[in-house]
Amino acid sequence: MKCIVCDTDAVGICKFCGRAICKEHLKTNLFITGYSSKSGSWDFGKNAVRVEDALWCGICHPEYKGTT
């Protein structure tokens, strides 16, 4: 697999878009996932999983939106 930016060997995959990235172009970004509480509503403050250093290509633009 080759880096989307420079075509050298990739070391990882962007968590947000799936693009391959090499060590030189690898960045990190906050990745948040959540699950529904028993009441059926989403509450990222109480039941979210946060990954502060998820692999990111720097090309895509992740957008976080509330569900309310």
C-alpha positions as CSV (number, residue, x, y, z in Angstrom):
1,M,0.0,0.0,0.0
2,K,1.3,3.5,-0.9
3,C,0.9,6.9,0.8
4,I,-1.9,9.0,-0.7
5,V,0.5,12.1,-0.6
6,C,3.9,10.9,-1.7
7,D,3.5,7.3,-3.0
8,T,6.0,5.8,-0.5
9,D,5.2,2.8,1.6
10,A,2.3,3.4,4.0
11,V,2.4,2.7,7.7
12,G,-1.2,3.3,8.6
13,I,-4.7,4.0,7.5
14,C,-6.7,7.2,8.2
15,K,-9.4,6.4,10.8
16,F,-11.8,8.9,9.2
17,C,-11.6,8.2,5.4
18,G,-9.4,5.1,4.9
19,R,-6.6,6.7,3.0
20,A,-3.1,5.1,3.4
21,I,-0.5,7.4,4.9
22,C,3.3,7.1,5.4
23,K,5.2,8.0,8.6
24,E,6.2,11.4,7.2
25,H,2.6,12.5,6.4
26,L,0.9,10.8,9.4
27,K,-1.1,13.2,11.7
28,T,-3.4,12.6,14.6
29,N,-6.9,13.9,15.4
30,L,-9.6,13.4,17.9
31,F,-11.9,10.4,17.1
32,I,-15.2,10.2,19.0
33,T,-17.6,7.3,19.0
34,G,-20.5,6.8,21.2
35,Y,-23.3,4.4,21.9
36,S,-26.9,4.8,22.9
37,S,-27.7,5.0,26.6
38,K,-30.6,3.0,28.1
39,S,-32.9,6.0,27.5
40,G,-32.2,5.9,23.8
41,S,-30.5,9.3,23.6
42,W,-26.8,10.0,22.7
43,D,-24.8,11.7,25.3
44,F,-21.1,12.1,24.3
45,G,-20.3,13.5,27.7
46,K,-21.4,10.4,29.5
47,N,-21.0,7.4,27.2
48,A,-18.5,8.3,24.5
49,V,-15.2,6.7,23.6
50,R,-12.6,9.3,22.8
51,V,-9.3,8.6,21.1
52,E,-7.2,11.7,21.2
53,D,-4.5,10.4,18.8
54,A,-6.3,8.5,16.1
55,L,-4.4,8.2,12.8
56,W,-5.5,11.0,10.4
57,C,-4.3,11.7,6.8
58,G,-4.8,15.5,7.1
59,I,-6.6,15.6,3.8
60,C,-10.1,14.7,4.9
61,H,-12.2,17.0,7.1
62,P,-14.0,15.0,9.9
63,E,-17.0,16.8,11.2
64,Y,-18.6,16.1,14.5
65,K,-22.4,16.7,14.8
66,G,-24.8,16.2,17.7
67,T,-27.8,14.0,17.3
68,T,-30.3,16.3,18.9
